[in-house]
Amino acid sequence: MALLQEFISNYQSKNLFTKKDKLLVATSGGVDSVVLCKLCELAGLDFGIAHCNFQLRGNDSDRDEAFVEKFAEQLNVPFFSTRFDTKKYAEQNKASTQVAARELRYHWFEEVAANHNYNFILTAHHADDNIETVVMSFFRGTGIKGLTGIRAKNDKLRRPLLFARRKELEDFLSEHQLPFVQDESNFHDDYTRNYFRNKILPMIAEVYPGANDNILRNIERLKGATVLYNEAVALKRKKILAQKGAEFYMPVLLLQQQKPIQTLLYEMVKDFGFTPAQLKDIIQLLQSESGKYVVSPTHRILRNRKHLVLAPLEETVKTAVIIDGAGKYYFVNGALEIKKTDKLPAFTTDENTALIDAKHLKYPLILRPWKIGDYFYPLGMTKKKKLSRFFINKKLSVIEKEKVWVLEMDKKIIWVVGHRIDDRFKITNATKESLQIKFLQPGN
């Protein structure tokens, strides 16, 4: 019963779950999952069994489903099963069969757990699975996190057998004379994991007999090292990344002083969709001119004078807004609030407020994003100026320029919202009726 005691000690010490929790055990019918179910029974845990029929192995798939259902009856626990057209899903989503099966089963496990009030989903991954995963990750290319192996906790997923070797599970199975089904595809080397399991790792063991044990010890060492690494990165991130709204600013001079720059910079940007392959281009931004940028699926890193600026890509469709009178009008950047007043307001230096002579206005007005070729007569000037030049003079970054909207009438710009009004619409001593237009940003 040594395995049972280790099982109990492991889930308790790692706070994976408690006896009060309802557990859903993912069960294929193979050695590992059968042993996990038996351990749960002997430990007095409240659990049910969930089985996926991927319909990939013909009669064998149906045999496995029938076996697991009978096994659940023998254990007197709830049984849940489903069937997937895995090949069709893989084709529709342009995924491999293995990826498709993984996505389908975990999504379904979560549905069953939610619908039947199970606290956690248990899988039977063990130490040898962990070894295979780490070695595969090493050859595939990974960071330090990829060398720490399979996580024992991941949201609702729990993997309580990571402490156990495959041989221990097989011995337990024999000792308790437990039935199981054999998935013949586990012996086919056309799957990457099987090739590593059946070919690569045995060859390594011939040269280094203690290799597997050494890998497991290194996994534990790297887990500890990762904690220290993450703490150091967090301190650097706090020092380097300054958030302003949805954007993050990194001082170029400070970044240039950091070593190792590649490692540090990747830690700064990886959560924004950037890959290690883009690091060379990102580092080149440290020496580039303003306006150069690198794009991920969700963000952009832009060189803006003395900073690298991380900003989300604009996803909202910028639709023009028709304004037909006083009131509040919403657009992607916030809202415009328009008030009519007979009392002449004082001059304002607030760039988010425009004071306009009403006699010059004729509705409807149009609120729209600025575009190349736009020009206006900036307040205090008698000559027109292109907005692109106006932005250069104001030293707006590419990201800031993309957010600029204008208010216009008959193709004449009244206000570059949040920046400056057109001189032709200003209040004068002759003004009798005026409009106050306020730009209200989100949160105001």
N, C-alpha and C positions, 0 to 999 in steps of 0.2 A: 504493500500500500504506500510505498515511498513516493510514487508519482502523485498520488492523491494529496498527500501532505504538502508536497512542493506546490501543487496546483493551488491549494487553499492559501498557503503562505504567500505565494506570488500575487494572487489577485487582491489579497488583503494589504500587503505591504506597498503595492503600487496603486492602491485605491482605484482599482478598475471597476468594481461594483461591490454591492453588499448582498446579504441574504434577503434583504427586503425588496431588492430590485427584481423586476420581471425581465427575463433575458430571452432573446430570440437567437437560436443557434443556426447558423447557415450550415446546411448538411448536404454533402454530395453523395454520401454512402461509402466513401473511401475510408481508409484506415484513420486518418487524422481527425476527420469530423465525427466518426463513430466513437473514437476514444474521448473526444471532447464532450459529447453527449453523455457518455457513461460517467465521466468525472463530475459533470454537473448533477447527475442523478445521485451519485454517492455523496456529494457534498451537500445534498439537501437543498439545491437551488430551485427556484421557480422559473421554469423555462419551457419554451415551445420550439418546434423544429420547422425550418423553412427550406424548401427544396426547389431548385430551378431546373426545368427540363428545356435545354437549349435546342433540342431536336436536331442535333448535329451528327449523332451516331446511330441513327435508325432505331432498331429494336433494343440496342444496348441502352439508349437514353430512356426508353419506356421501362426497361428492366430496373434501372437505377431508381426511377421515380417510385415504382411499386415497392422496391426494397425499403426505401426510406420511409414510406407510408407505413409499412408493416413494422419497421423498427420503432417508429413513434408510438404505434399501438402497444408494442411490447413494453415500452417505457411508460405508457399511460400519460403521454403529454400531447398538447395540441399540435396538429400538423397543418402546414400551409404549403401549397404547391402552385406553380404556374408554368405555362409553356410559352416559349418565345420562338418567333420566326427569326432566328438570329442572322441567318444569311441575308434575308431581305433587309433587316435593320442595318447590317454592315454595308450593303450596297447603297442604301438610301443616304447613309451618313458618311460614305466614303471612308470607312474605318476597317481595320483588320477584324477578323472573326474574334480574336482574343479581346481586343478593345471593346468591340460591340457587346460581347458576353459580359464583360466586367461592368460596363455602363448599365446594361439591362438589369443585372442581378442586384447591384447596389441600390439602384433607384427603386426596385421592387421591394427589397428588404426594408427600406425606409418607409415605404407606403404601408407595409404590413405592420411594422412597429408602431407607426402613428395610429393606424386604424384599430389596433388591438392593445394599445397602451403598454407596449414593451419599452422599458427604459433604455436598454442597450442591445446592440446586435453583436453577437460573438462569431468570430471566424477562427479556424483551426490552424492558422499560420504558426509554424514552429521554428526552432533555431536553424535547421537546415535550409528552410525557405529564406531565412534572413541572410545566411551565408551566400546563397545564390543571388539574392537581390543586390547585395553589396558588390559582389564580383562583377555582375552584369553592369551595374551603375558605373563602376570604375572604368570598364572598357568603353562604355557608351559615352563617357565624359560627364562629370558631375562636380559639384562643389562639395564642400565639407559636409553639408547636410545630407547629401546623397550617400555618404559613406557611414552614416549613423544607423542605417538599416530601416527596417519596418517599425513604424510607431506602434506602441502598445495601446495608445489612445488616439483616436481621431474622430472628433465630434461624437456621434453615438456608437461608433465602431470600437470594439474591444477585442484584443488579441491575447488571451490569457495563457497561450502555450508557447510563447516565444522563448521561454526558459528551457524547453525540453528538446532533446535531439530526436530525430526520426526513429532511431533504434529503440529509445525508451518507449515511444508510443507503440511500436510493433511488439515489444515485449509485454506491455500492458494488455494489448489486444489478445495475445496468445494466453496470457495468464488468466484472463477472464473469459476466454473462449467466445469472443465477440464475433458476430458475422460481419462481413463487409463485402463491397463489390469492387472489382478491379477495373479501373479506366485504362483500357489498352493504349489509349492515345498518349498516356504518360511515358510510354516507351518509344514513342516516335520522335526522332531527333530533328524533324522539320520545324518544331517549335523551338524558339531560341532558349527558353528556360530549360526545356528538356535536354537540349544539346549541352548546355553548361552542366546540368545535373548528371547526365549519363556519360559525357565525354571529357569535358574540360576539367572539372573538379577532381574526378578520379585520377587523371594524369598528373595534376598538381600534387595530389596526395602521394603518388609514387615517389616523387622527388622530395617532398616535404611532408612526411607522415602526420605531423602535428599541425598542418596548415589550417584546417577547419577550426580547431580550438584556438589557434592564434588569431584568426579572423574574428571570432566571437569576442575574444579579449580586446582586440583593437576597436571593435564596435563600441564596447563599453567605455574605453579610453576616449574615443572620439566624441561620445555623447557628453562626457565631462568637459572636454576641450571646447566643444561647441557652446556650452553654457558661458565659459569665459570669453570666447570669441564674440558671442552675441552681446555680452555686456560691454566689451570694448567698442564694438560697432555702434551700439546705442549711444555711448558717450560722444563718439565722433559725429554721429548723425545730429545730435543735439547741438553740437558746436558749429556744424557746417550748414545744415538745412534750416532755412528760415521760411516759415509759411506766411503767405499773404493771400487770404481767401482760398481759392482753389489752386493757387500757384505756389511753387517752392523755389527759393533763390539760393544759389550756392556761389560764394565769392570765388572768382577765378584765381586770385592771388593766393588765397588760403588753400585751394585745391592743389595748386602747383607745388605747394610746400609739403604735401602729404606723401608718405611712403608706407607701404607699396600702393601707388596710385591706382593701378588696375583693380586690385582687390577692393580697395575702399570705394572707388567710384561705382563699381558694380553693386556693392551693397547699398549705395545711395539710390540707385535707379532701378534695381531689379523688380521692385514691387510695382513699377509703373509700366511693365510690359517689355522692358528692354532685355536683350539677350547678350550672352558673353560675346557672340560674334560681332555685336555692334560696338563693343568697347573701344576698338581702335578709332572708329569714327568719332565717338564721344570725346575721347582724349584729345583728338585733333581740334576739337572746338576750343580747347584751352589756349590754342595758338592762333585761332582764326579771327576774322573780322566779325563785327556785329551783323546779325541777320542770318548767319549760317545755323543750320539746325539738323537734328537727327530725329526720326519719327519711329514710334512703336505703334502697335495697333490701337492704343488708347491715349498716348501722350506724345509730347514733343519736347525735346531739350533744345533750347535756343540760346545762342551766344548773344547777350545783350550788354554791350560795353563791358563792365567789370563783373558781370555775373553770368552763370549758366542758369537759365530759367526753365523749370519743369512745369508744363501746363497741359491740362487735358485738351484733347482735340475737340473742336466745336462740333457737336452732334445735332444741335437744334436747328431746324430749318428756319432761316431768318425771313419771316414774312412781313411785308410792309403793312403798316397800320394806318387806316383812314381816320382822320380826326375831323369831326363835323361840328364842334362846339366845345364849350367849357365842360370839364369833367376829368375823370381819371382814365387813362388808357394804358393797358399793359402790353409789354413786349418782352423779348427774351432777357434783356438786361435789367428789367425792373418795371417802372411805370412813369408816365408823365402826368402831372396834375396841373390842369389849366384853370386859372381863376381870372375873371374879369373884374376890374376895379376902376372907379372914377377918380379915386384919390391917387395922386401921383406918388409912387413909391420912391424911396431914396435909391441912389445908385448902389449896386451891390457888387462885391468882389467875389461872391460865392459862385464858383463855376457851375454848380448844379442848379442855379436859378437864372432864368432868362427874363428880363424885363423888356417888353415889346410894346411899341406904339400900335394900338389896335386899329387905327385908321388905315394902316398899310396892309392889313390882313384881309383875306377873302377865303372863306372855307369852300371846299375841304382842304385841309392840310394833309401832308403825307409824312409819316415817320418811317424811315427806312435805313438800312445799312448804307454807309458811304461806299462809293465806287470810284475806280480810277477815272480821272477826267473831271471829277467834281471840283468846283471852285466856289469861293465866296469872297465877300469884302469884310475882312476881319474888323471888329469894332476898333475905331480909331484910325482906320486906314481908308484911303480913297482909291487904292488900286486893288484889283482882284488878286487872289492868291489861290493856287491849287491846293487842295487839302493834303495831297502827298507832300508838298513842300512845307505846309503848315505843320504837319506831324514831325517832319525832320527837325524843324526849328524848335519844336516842343520836346524833342528827343524821346518820342514815343517808341516803344519796342514794337516788333512785328505783332506780338500777341496783343498789346494794348491797341494798336491800330485796327486789328480785326474786330474789336469790340465797339468801335465807334459807330454811332448812328447819327443821322441828320434829320432835322425837321424842315420841310420845304413847302413852298406854295408856287404853283405855276413854274416849276423848275428853278425857282430861286431859293437858295438855302437861307433859312431864317436863323437857324441855330445849329451849330455843331455841338450836339448834346453833351453836356458835361465839360465843355471847353470854352467856346466863345460864340457870341451872337454875331449876326451880320450887321455891319454899320448902317445899312439902309433901313433897318427896322428898329433902330435904337429910339429911346425916349429923348425928347428935346423939350425946350421951354414951351413949345407950341402944342405939345401933347395934351389932349383933353381926356382921352380914355386909354387905359393901358391893360395889358395882359401880364399876369405873372405865371410863368411856367416853371414847375419844379421837376427835377429828375430825382425820383425816389428809387434808390437802389435796394435790393432785397435786404430785409431786416430793418429797414427804416419806416 
